[in-house]
Amino acid sequence: MTDEEILLGVALTVALAAGSQILANKLRVPALILLLPVGFTAGALTDVIRPDKLVGAPFPALVSLSVAVILYDAGLGLKLRNLTGRTRAIVGRLLVVGILFTFFGVSAVGPALFGIPLRVAAMIAVVLVVSGPTVVGPLLEYVRPTDKVRRILIWEGTLTDPIGGILGAIVFHAVATSGQIDIGRGYQIGQFLISMGVGITGGAIGTALLWLALRGLRLGETLGTIAQLATVVIVSAGCDIARDDTGLIAAIVIGLAVTNIHGLDMPARRPFLETLIQLIIGLLFISISSAVTPASVVPVLVPSLILIAILVLVVRPMIAYVSSRGSDLTTGEWGFVGWMAPRGIVAASTASAFAATLVEKGLPGAAKILPITFLVIVGTVLLYALTAAPVARRLKVVRTTRTRPLLVGGEPWVIGLGTALRSAGLDVLMWAGLDEERERIRAAGIELARGEMLATATNPRARLEGVTAVFLLTDDDDFNALASVVVKDNVEGPVYRVGPPRDSHGVVAPYTGGDILFGRALVRHILAARYEHGARFTVQPASQPVPPDHATLFVVRTDGQLDPVTASRVLTLLPGDTVVLLGPALQ
């Protein structure tokens, strides 16, 4: 290719990757729905973005390193101590049963459907065991299922990515080194152990390097992120040089180790790494799907549709049913779990990396791995995106539209406000840091949010599950201001904070933007003082006139939506609404 064609190809790939993701965000659909067909169409119309022409032979190596970075990032989200109780048991069974059923099911039907050897069917099967949070998460945010169902599916999708990567590397080595999937001989077992040993050793070295960089050198957010990226790339590349495709194992080990080691000072937020991961995902999907030609898709189209039907209608429901036996899942809950298993980025990336190598080795049928995977990804994502919402409503696992507020603060007036909101029919959560404040919340009969709220908020992968609005009402104005910034991306609804005093000398609070609750007249210290002197929160129908000297703070709509009065919005009352007021002290 000429320099002009290379520049055009790079620019077009980046433009399509960024544009598809931005459009998908605006349409509130998973980016895969647009990335795959856009890349496929662009590849059919022009050769300039085809990776075999734009990059050439190094493309599989670049894909391997890119997948290593993605899997490292996925590993960072696996705080294993957060997976507890019954959810852990269900997720564990879904992983074990799901991997086994999917692997053996696809391996069994693959040769007959596609006319491929068993070892190639096994490679396809291990690629298709993964799902991934990059596609499950956006679907669930659109559907809004109950907390339990969402938690189960997110954990399953997150954990299958690294597990699938490890299993993919193992099966790949079995197929590539021996031409068969028989691992019963001692020689082959030894080969697998060597591969695992190289990956684990590389992971240990990478973890030690990051320990030194993040804890020993005390690198900040920017340099710490650069150190993570460099470590993952260097270690993964070194492992791949020592033994093919062991870099994926090393990347997973590093991510798991770093995020679960106590005392390792990981940067709380990693905007550069998060942005890079998002860009890599877009570039990979555009590039990989552009490599799938119409000529390669047509012969496997009908068999792939049959495979999708088997996966969706037979394999996944069986996995959900077997995994939910003896659990507390309702019929609707396990039914929806059985209707949610889209394939995502790791399936596409590993298929691209493994297929290219197997094609080079001359393995019969290896050229079908990528188009089959491509069609399964497109088919499952489109099917679940179109049907998940109506299925969830039919199974009655959709979360209520009523606002579930989280009130952060333990002052007496905050607890009084929480009691009033609960009396208005809302399911109120509260969080406070001091033990005496937490005891007062419990004594008031209000549910206490679990976990360390700020730690959860600063984790870019965490979500405040079930919370649809956050109200920061502590007596520390700087905390309220900072938390309003870091929490907003981790909540499915708005985040508000009580206003600081007009003459505040806080470091952050007077200068931070965002909507202030109740306007500038009812700031924090005035609310606390009025409550201390006898003022109380009351609830009444909006149809009744507001008593004199009462201030309207909230409106609870007929559908349970909570609208607060703020400095920038004036609320219009509708028939059936309920208002929450702050009234003067009783005489």
C-alpha positions as CSV (number, residue, x, y, z in Angstrom):
1,M,0.0,0.0,0.0
2,T,1.1,3.6,-0.6
3,D,1.7,6.1,2.2
4,E,-1.5,7.8,1.2
5,E,-3.5,4.6,1.4
6,I,-2.0,3.8,4.8
7,L,-2.9,7.2,6.1
8,L,-6.4,6.9,4.7
9,G,-6.9,3.4,6.1
10,V,-5.7,4.5,9.6
11,A,-7.9,7.6,9.6
12,L,-10.9,5.7,8.3
13,T,-10.5,3.0,10.9
14,V,-10.3,5.5,13.8
15,A,-13.2,7.5,12.4
16,L,-15.4,4.5,12.1
17,A,-14.4,3.1,15.5
18,A,-15.0,6.5,17.3
19,G,-18.1,7.4,15.3
20,S,-19.8,4.0,15.9
21,Q,-19.2,4.1,19.6
22,I,-20.5,7.7,19.9
23,L,-23.6,6.9,17.9
24,A,-24.2,3.7,19.9
25,N,-24.0,5.8,23.1
26,K,-26.5,8.3,21.9
27,L,-28.8,5.5,20.8
28,R,-28.3,3.6,24.1
29,V,-27.4,0.4,22.4
30,P,-24.3,-1.8,22.7
31,A,-21.5,-0.5,20.5
32,L,-21.1,-4.0,19.0
33,I,-24.4,-3.6,17.2
34,L,-22.9,-0.8,15.1
35,L,-19.1,-1.7,15.1
36,L,-19.4,-5.1,13.5
37,P,-21.7,-4.3,10.6
38,V,-19.9,-1.0,10.0
39,G,-16.6,-2.7,9.9
40,F,-17.9,-5.6,7.7
41,T,-19.5,-3.1,5.3
42,A,-16.4,-0.9,5.1
43,G,-14.2,-4.0,4.5
44,A,-16.5,-5.1,1.6
45,L,-16.4,-1.6,0.0
46,T,-12.7,-0.8,0.4
47,D,-9.4,-2.5,1.0
48,V,-7.7,0.3,2.8
49,I,-8.9,-0.7,6.3
50,R,-8.4,-4.5,5.8
51,P,-5.8,-5.4,8.4
52,D,-4.1,-7.9,6.1
53,K,-3.3,-5.1,3.8
54,L,-3.0,-2.1,6.2
55,V,-0.9,-3.9,8.8
56,G,0.0,-7.2,7.2
57,A,1.6,-10.1,8.9
58,P,2.1,-8.3,12.3
59,F,-1.6,-8.0,12.8
60,P,-2.1,-11.2,14.9
61,A,0.7,-10.1,17.2
62,L,-0.9,-6.6,17.6
63,V,-4.3,-8.3,18.3
64,S,-2.6,-10.5,20.9
65,L,-1.1,-7.5,22.7
66,S,-4.4,-5.6,22.5
67,V,-6.3,-8.5,23.9
68,A,-3.8,-8.7,26.7
69,V,-4.4,-5.1,27.7
70,I,-8.2,-5.7,27.5
71,L,-7.9,-8.8,29.7
72,Y,-5.7,-7.0,32.2
73,D,-8.3,-4.3,32.5
74,A,-11.0,-7.0,32.9
75,G,-8.9,-8.6,35.7
76,L,-8.8,-5.2,37.5
77,G,-12.5,-5.4,37.9
78,L,-12.4,-8.8,39.7
79,K,-12.6,-7.9,43.3
80,L,-13.1,-11.5,44.5
81,R,-14.0,-10.5,48.0
82,N,-17.1,-8.7,46.7
83,L,-18.5,-11.9,45.3
84,T,-20.1,-13.4,48.4
85,G,-23.1,-15.4,49.6
86,R,-25.6,-17.0,47.3
87,T,-24.6,-14.9,44.3
88,R,-21.1,-16.4,44.5
89,A,-22.6,-19.9,44.4
90,I,-24.9,-19.2,41.4
91,V,-22.1,-17.4,39.5
92,G,-19.7,-20.3,40.2
93,R,-22.2,-22.8,38.9
94,L,-22.9,-20.7,35.8
95,L,-19.2,-20.5,35.0
96,V,-18.5,-24.2,35.4
97,V,-21.8,-25.5,33.9
98,G,-21.8,-22.8,31.2
99,I,-18.2,-23.4,30.0
100,L,-18.7,-27.2,30.0
101,F,-22.1,-27.2,28.3
102,T,-21.1,-24.6,25.7
103,F,-17.7,-26.2,24.9
104,F,-19.0,-29.8,24.5
105,G,-22.3,-28.6,22.8
106,V,-20.5,-26.6,20.1
107,S,-17.8,-29.3,19.8
108,A,-20.5,-31.9,19.2
109,V,-22.5,-30.1,16.6
110,G,-19.7,-28.1,14.9
111,P,-18.3,-30.9,12.7
112,A,-21.7,-31.8,11.3
113,L,-22.9,-28.2,10.8
114,F,-19.8,-26.8,9.2
115,G,-17.9,-29.8,7.9
116,I,-14.8,-29.1,10.0
117,P,-12.5,-31.4,12.0
118,L,-13.3,-31.9,15.7
119,R,-10.2,-29.9,16.7
120,V,-11.4,-26.8,14.8
121,A,-14.9,-27.2,16.3
122,A,-13.2,-27.3,19.7
123,M,-11.4,-24.1,19.0
124,I,-14.6,-22.4,18.0
125,A,-16.3,-23.8,21.1
126,V,-13.8,-22.4,23.5
127,V,-13.9,-19.1,21.8
128,L,-17.7,-19.0,22.2
129,V,-17.7,-19.7,25.9
130,V,-17.0,-16.1,26.7
131,S,-19.5,-13.3,27.0
132,G,-18.1,-10.1,28.6
133,P,-19.2,-7.0,30.5
134,T,-18.5,-4.8,27.5
135,V,-21.7,-6.1,25.8
136,V,-23.7,-7.4,28.8
137,G,-23.4,-4.2,30.7
138,P,-25.0,-1.9,28.1
139,L,-27.8,-4.4,27.5
140,L,-28.6,-4.6,31.2
141,E,-28.5,-0.8,31.6
142,Y,-31.1,-0.6,28.9
143,V,-33.3,-3.4,30.3
144,R,-32.9,-2.4,34.0
145,P,-33.5,-5.9,35.5
146,T,-33.6,-6.4,39.3
147,D,-30.4,-6.0,41.3
148,K,-29.9,-9.7,41.8
149,V,-30.2,-10.6,38.2
150,R,-27.9,-7.8,37.1
151,R,-25.3,-8.7,39.7
152,I,-25.3,-12.3,38.6
153,L,-25.0,-11.6,34.9
154,I,-22.3,-8.9,35.3
155,W,-20.1,-11.2,37.4
156,E,-20.6,-14.1,35.1
157,G,-19.7,-12.0,32.1
158,T,-16.7,-10.4,33.8
159,L,-15.3,-13.7,35.0
160,T,-15.8,-15.6,31.7
161,D,-13.5,-13.3,29.9
162,P,-10.2,-14.2,31.6
163,I,-11.3,-17.8,32.1
164,G,-12.1,-18.1,28.4
165,G,-8.8,-16.5,27.5
166,I,-6.9,-19.1,29.6
167,L,-8.9,-22.0,28.1
168,G,-8.6,-20.6,24.7
169,A,-4.8,-20.5,25.0
170,I,-4.8,-24.0,26.3
171,V,-7.0,-25.4,23.5
172,F,-5.1,-23.4,21.0
173,H,-1.8,-25.0,22.0
174,A,-3.4,-28.4,22.0
175,V,-4.7,-27.9,18.5
176,A,-1.6,-26.1,17.1
177,T,1.1,-28.3,18.5
178,S,-0.4,-31.7,18.1
179,G,-3.0,-31.3,15.4
180,Q,-5.5,-32.9,17.8
181,I,-7.3,-32.2,21.1
182,D,-6.2,-35.4,22.8
183,I,-4.3,-34.3,25.9
184,G,-4.1,-37.6,27.6
185,R,-0.5,-38.2,26.8
186,G,2.1,-37.1,29.2
187,Y,4.0,-35.1,26.6
188,Q,0.9,-33.0,25.8
189,I,0.2,-32.4,29.5
190,G,3.8,-31.3,29.9
191,Q,3.4,-28.8,27.1
192,F,0.3,-27.3,28.7
193,L,2.0,-27.1,32.1
194,I,4.9,-25.3,30.4
195,S,2.6,-22.8,28.8
196,M,0.8,-22.2,32.1
197,G,4.1,-21.9,33.9
198,V,5.4,-19.3,31.4
199,G,2.2,-17.3,31.7
200,I,2.0,-17.4,35.5
201,T,5.7,-16.6,35.8
202,G,5.3,-13.6,33.5
203,G,2.2,-12.6,35.6
204,A,4.3,-12.8,38.8
205,I,7.1,-10.7,37.3
206,G,4.6,-8.1,36.0
207,T,2.9,-8.0,39.4
208,A,6.3,-7.4,41.1
209,L,7.1,-4.6,38.7
210,L,3.8,-2.9,39.3
211,W,4.3,-3.3,43.1
212,L,7.6,-1.5,42.8
213,A,6.2,1.2,40.5
214,L,2.9,1.9,42.3
215,R,3.9,1.2,45.9
216,G,7.6,1.7,46.0
217,L,8.0,4.7,43.6
218,R,4.5,6.1,44.6
219,L,3.7,7.1,41.0
220,G,0.7,9.3,40.5
221,E,-2.4,8.7,38.4
222,T,-0.8,9.5,35.0
223,L,2.6,7.9,35.5
224,G,0.9,5.0,37.3
225,T,-1.3,4.3,34.3
226,I,1.6,4.5,31.9
227,A,3.5,2.0,34.2
228,Q,0.6,-0.4,34.1
229,L,0.2,-0.2,30.3
230,A,4.0,-0.6,29.7
231,T,4.2,-3.5,32.2
232,V,1.4,-5.4,30.6
233,V,2.7,-4.9,27.0
234,I,6.3,-5.7,27.9
235,V,5.5,-8.8,30.0
236,S,2.9,-10.1,27.5
237,A,5.2,-9.6,24.6
238,G,8.0,-11.3,26.4
239,C,5.8,-14.3,27.3
240,D,4.6,-14.6,23.7
241,I,8.2,-14.5,22.5
242,A,9.1,-17.3,25.0
243,R,6.0,-19.3,24.1
244,D,3.1,-18.4,21.8
245,D,0.0,-16.8,23.3
246,T,1.1,-17.2,26.9
247,G,1.0,-13.4,27.1
248,L,-2.8,-13.5,27.6
249,I,-2.4,-15.7,30.7
250,A,0.3,-13.3,32.1
251,A,-2.0,-10.3,31.5
252,I,-4.9,-12.0,33.4
253,V,-2.7,-13.0,36.2
254,I,-1.3,-9.4,36.6
255,G,-4.8,-7.9,36.6
256,L,-6.1,-10.4,39.2
257,A,-3.1,-10.1,41.4
258,V,-2.9,-6.3,41.3
259,T,-6.5,-5.7,42.2
260,N,-6.7,-8.3,45.0
261,I,-3.4,-7.6,46.8
262,H,-4.0,-5.6,49.9
263,G,-1.9,-2.4,50.3
264,L,-1.1,-1.9,46.6
265,D,-1.8,1.7,45.8
266,M,-3.7,1.4,42.5
267,P,-4.8,4.8,41.1
268,A,-8.5,5.1,42.0
269,R,-9.5,6.2,38.5
270,R,-7.7,5.5,35.3
271,P,-9.1,7.8,32.7
272,F,-6.3,7.3,30.2
273,L,-6.4,3.5,30.5
274,E,-10.2,3.5,30.3
275,T,-10.1,5.7,27.2
276,L,-7.4,3.6,25.6
277,I,-9.4,0.3,26.3
278,Q,-12.5,1.9,24.7
279,L,-10.5,2.9,21.6
280,I,-8.8,-0.5,21.3
281,I,-12.1,-2.2,21.5
282,G,-13.5,-0.1,18.7
283,L,-10.4,-0.4,16.5
284,L,-10.3,-4.2,17.0
285,F,-13.9,-4.7,16.1
286,I,-13.7,-2.5,13.0
287,S,-10.4,-4.2,11.9
288,I,-11.5,-7.7,12.6
289,S,-15.0,-7.4,11.1
290,S,-13.4,-5.8,8.0
291,A,-11.3,-8.9,7.5
292,V,-14.5,-11.0,7.3
293,T,-15.3,-11.1,3.6
294,P,-18.8,-11.7,2.2
295,A,-17.3,-14.7,0.4
296,S,-16.2,-16.3,3.7
297,V,-19.6,-15.6,5.4
298,V,-22.0,-17.0,2.8
299,P,-21.0,-20.7,3.0
300,V,-21.4,-20.7,6.9
301,L,-24.4,-18.4,7.1
302,V,-27.1,-20.9,7.4
303,P,-25.1,-23.3,9.7
304,S,-24.2,-20.4,11.9
305,L,-27.9,-19.4,12.3
306,I,-28.6,-23.0,13.3
307,L,-25.7,-22.8,15.8
308,I,-27.1,-19.5,17.2
309,A,-30.5,-21.1,17.7
310,I,-28.9,-24.1,19.5
311,L,-26.9,-21.7,21.8
312,V,-29.8,-19.5,22.5
313,L,-32.7,-21.9,22.7
314,V,-31.1,-25.1,24.1
315,V,-27.6,-24.6,25.6
316,R,-28.1,-21.3,27.5
317,P,-31.5,-22.3,29.1
318,M,-30.1,-25.6,30.2
319,I,-27.1,-23.8,31.7
320,A,-29.4,-21.5,33.6
321,Y,-31.7,-24.2,34.8
322,V,-29.0,-26.5,36.0
323,S,-27.1,-23.6,37.7
324,S,-30.2,-22.3,39.5
325,R,-31.3,-25.7,41.0
326,G,-31.6,-25.4,44.7
327,S,-31.0,-21.6,44.7
328,D,-33.4,-18.8,45.7
329,L,-33.8,-17.6,42.1
330,T,-37.4,-17.4,41.0
331,T,-38.7,-18.8,37.7
332,G,-38.6,-15.4,36.1
333,E,-35.0,-14.7,37.4
334,W,-33.5,-17.9,36.1
335,G,-35.5,-17.6,32.9
336,F,-34.0,-14.2,32.2
337,V,-30.5,-15.4,33.1
338,G,-31.2,-18.1,30.5
339,W,-32.0,-15.5,28.0
340,M,-28.8,-13.4,28.2
341,A,-25.5,-14.7,26.8
342,P,-24.3,-12.4,24.1
343,R,-20.7,-12.8,22.8
344,G,-18.3,-9.8,22.7
345,I,-14.9,-8.4,22.2
346,V,-12.8,-11.3,23.7
347,A,-14.5,-13.8,21.5
348,A,-13.8,-11.7,18.4
349,S,-10.2,-10.9,19.4
350,T,-9.2,-14.4,20.4
351,A,-10.9,-15.9,17.2
352,S,-8.9,-13.4,15.1
353,A,-5.6,-14.1,16.8
354,F,-6.0,-17.9,17.0
355,A,-7.5,-18.4,13.5
356,A,-4.7,-16.5,11.8
357,T,-2.1,-18.7,13.3
358,L,-4.0,-21.9,12.6
359,V,-4.6,-20.9,9.0
360,E,-0.9,-20.3,8.6
361,K,-0.3,-23.8,9.9
362,G,-2.5,-25.2,7.2
363,L,-5.2,-26.6,9.6
364,P,-8.2,-27.7,7.5
365,G,-11.3,-25.6,8.3
366,A,-9.4,-23.0,10.3
367,A,-10.5,-20.3,7.9
368,K,-14.1,-20.7,9.1
369,I,-13.3,-19.9,12.7
370,L,-13.5,-16.1,12.2
371,P,-16.6,-15.8,10.1
372,I,-18.5,-18.3,12.3
373,T,-17.5,-16.3,15.4
374,F,-18.4,-13.0,13.6
375,L,-21.9,-14.3,12.8
376,V,-22.5,-15.7,16.3
377,I,-21.5,-12.3,17.8
378,V,-23.7,-10.3,15.5
379,G,-26.6,-12.8,15.8
380,T,-26.6,-13.0,19.6
381,V,-26.1,-9.3,20.2
382,L,-28.9,-8.3,17.8
383,L,-31.2,-11.0,19.2
384,Y,-30.7,-10.1,22.8
385,A,-30.8,-6.4,22.2
386,L,-34.2,-6.7,20.5
387,T,-35.8,-9.1,22.8
388,A,-34.2,-8.6,26.3
389,A,-36.5,-5.8,27.4
390,P,-39.8,-7.5,26.4
391,V,-38.6,-10.8,27.9
392,A,-37.7,-9.1,31.1
393,R,-41.1,-7.5,31.4
394,R,-42.8,-10.8,30.6
395,L,-40.8,-12.5,33.3
396,K,-41.4,-9.7,35.7
397,V,-37.8,-9.1,36.5
398,V,-37.7,-5.4,35.5
399,R,-36.7,-3.0,38.3
400,T,-39.4,-0.7,39.4
401,T,-39.3,2.8,37.9
402,R,-39.6,4.3,41.4
403,T,-36.6,6.3,42.5
404,R,-34.4,4.6,45.0
405,P,-32.5,7.4,46.7
406,L,-29.2,7.0,48.6
407,L,-28.8,9.7,51.3
408,V,-25.2,10.1,52.3
409,G,-24.9,11.6,55.8
410,G,-25.8,10.8,59.4
411,E,-26.8,14.1,60.9
412,P,-30.2,14.2,62.7
413,W,-31.8,16.3,60.0
414,V,-30.6,13.9,57.3
415,I,-32.2,11.0,59.1
416,G,-35.4,13.0,59.5
417,L,-35.4,13.7,55.7
418,G,-34.8,10.0,55.0
419,T,-37.8,9.1,57.3
420,A,-40.0,11.6,55.4
421,L,-39.0,10.3,52.0
422,R,-39.7,6.7,53.2
423,S,-43.2,7.8,54.4
424,A,-43.8,9.2,50.9
425,G,-43.5,5.6,49.6
426,L,-39.8,5.5,48.5
427,D,-37.3,2.7,49.3
428,V,-34.6,4.8,51.0
429,L,-31.0,3.8,51.5
430,M,-28.6,5.7,53.8
431,W,-24.8,5.7,54.3
432,A,-22.7,7.3,57.0
433,G,-19.1,6.9,58.1
434,L,-19.3,7.1,61.9
435,D,-20.5,4.3,64.0
436,E,-22.9,6.5,66.1
437,E,-24.4,7.9,62.9
438,R,-24.9,4.4,61.5
439,E,-26.6,3.3,64.8
440,R,-29.0,6.3,64.5
441,I,-29.9,5.2,61.0
442,R,-30.6,1.7,62.1
443,A,-32.7,2.9,65.0
444,A,-34.8,5.0,62.6
445,G,-35.6,1.8,60.7
446,I,-33.9,2.9,57.5
447,E,-31.8,0.5,55.4
448,L,-28.1,1.1,55.7
449,A,-26.1,0.8,52.5
450,R,-23.4,-1.8,52.7
451,G,-19.7,-1.3,51.8
452,E,-17.4,1.7,51.8
453,M,-19.4,4.3,49.8
454,L,-16.4,6.5,48.7
455,A,-14.3,3.4,47.9
456,T,-17.1,2.1,45.7
457,A,-17.6,5.4,44.1
458,T,-14.0,5.9,43.1
459,N,-13.8,2.4,41.5
460,P,-14.4,3.0,37.8
461,R,-15.9,-0.4,37.4
462,A,-18.1,-0.3,40.4
463,R,-21.8,0.6,40.3
464,L,-24.0,1.6,43.3
465,E,-26.4,-1.2,42.6
466,G,-30.0,-0.4,42.8
467,V,-29.4,3.3,43.5
468,T,-31.1,5.7,41.1
469,A,-30.3,9.0,42.8
470,V,-27.6,10.1,45.3
471,F,-28.0,13.0,47.7
472,L,-24.8,14.1,49.4
473,L,-25.8,15.6,52.7
474,T,-22.8,15.2,55.0
475,D,-21.5,18.1,57.2
476,D,-18.3,18.1,55.1
477,D,-18.9,20.4,52.2
478,D,-15.6,19.5,50.5
479,F,-16.5,15.8,50.7
480,N,-19.9,16.5,49.2
481,A,-18.4,18.4,46.3
482,L,-15.6,15.9,45.6
483,A,-18.0,12.9,45.9
484,S,-20.5,14.6,43.5
485,V,-17.8,14.5,40.8
486,V,-16.5,11.0,41.3
487,V,-19.9,9.3,42.0
488,K,-21.8,10.7,39.0
489,D,-20.4,8.1,36.5
490,N,-21.2,5.2,38.8
491,V,-24.9,5.9,39.4
492,E,-27.8,5.2,37.0
493,G,-29.4,8.5,38.0
494,P,-28.6,12.0,39.1
495,V,-26.3,13.1,41.9
496,Y,-27.0,16.1,44.0
497,R,-25.3,17.8,47.0
498,V,-26.5,20.2,49.7
499,G,-25.1,23.7,49.3
500,P,-22.2,25.0,51.4
501,P,-22.5,28.2,53.5
502,R,-22.2,31.4,51.4
503,D,-19.0,32.4,53.2
504,S,-17.5,29.0,53.0
505,H,-13.7,28.8,52.9
506,G,-13.7,25.2,51.8
507,V,-11.0,24.0,49.5
508,V,-13.3,22.6,46.8
509,A,-17.0,23.1,47.7
510,P,-17.4,26.8,46.8
511,Y,-15.8,26.3,43.4
512,T,-17.4,23.0,42.2
513,G,-20.2,23.1,39.7
514,G,-23.3,21.0,39.7
515,D,-26.9,21.4,40.8
516,I,-27.3,22.4,44.4
517,L,-30.2,21.0,46.4
518,F,-32.9,23.4,47.6
519,G,-31.2,26.5,46.2
520,R,-28.8,28.9,48.0
521,A,-31.3,29.8,50.7
522,L,-31.5,26.3,52.4
523,V,-27.8,25.5,52.6
524,R,-26.4,22.8,54.9
525,H,-25.9,24.7,58.1
526,I,-29.3,26.4,57.9
527,L,-31.0,23.1,57.4
528,A,-29.2,21.6,60.4
529,A,-29.9,24.7,62.6
530,R,-33.6,24.8,61.7
531,Y,-34.0,21.1,62.4
532,E,-32.2,21.5,65.7
533,H,-34.6,24.2,66.7
534,G,-37.7,22.1,66.0
535,A,-38.3,22.3,62.3
536,R,-39.5,19.1,60.8
537,F,-40.1,17.4,57.4
538,T,-43.7,16.7,56.5
539,V,-45.4,15.0,53.6
540,Q,-48.7,15.9,52.0
541,P,-50.6,15.6,48.7
542,A,-49.7,18.3,46.1
543,S,-53.4,19.1,45.8
544,Q,-53.3,20.7,49.2
545,P,-52.0,24.3,49.6
546,V,-48.6,24.6,51.1
547,P,-48.9,25.9,54.6
548,P,-47.3,29.3,55.4
549,D,-43.6,29.3,56.2
550,H,-43.1,25.9,54.7
551,A,-40.5,25.2,52.0
552,T,-41.0,22.6,49.2
553,L,-38.0,20.3,49.0
554,F,-39.1,17.4,46.9
555,V,-42.0,16.2,44.7
556,V,-42.8,12.5,44.5
557,R,-44.5,11.8,41.2
558,T,-47.4,9.4,40.8
559,D,-44.9,6.9,39.2
560,G,-42.5,7.1,42.2
561,Q,-40.0,9.4,40.5
562,L,-38.4,11.8,43.0
563,D,-37.8,15.4,41.8
564,P,-35.8,17.7,44.1
565,V,-36.0,21.4,44.2
566,T,-32.7,22.8,43.1
567,A,-31.1,26.2,42.4
568,S,-31.8,25.9,38.7
569,R,-35.1,24.2,38.3
570,V,-38.7,25.0,39.2
571,L,-41.0,22.1,39.7
572,T,-44.6,21.9,38.2
573,L,-47.0,20.0,40.4
574,L,-49.3,17.5,38.7
575,P,-52.5,15.8,40.0
576,G,-51.6,12.8,42.3
577,D,-48.1,14.2,43.2
578,T,-46.8,14.2,46.8
579,V,-44.7,17.0,48.2
580,V,-42.0,16.8,50.9
581,L,-41.9,20.1,52.9
582,L,-39.7,21.6,55.6
583,G,-42.0,23.3,58.1
584,P,-41.3,25.6,61.1
585,A,-41.0,24.4,64.7
586,L,-44.3,23.5,66.3
587,Q,-45.6,26.1,68.8
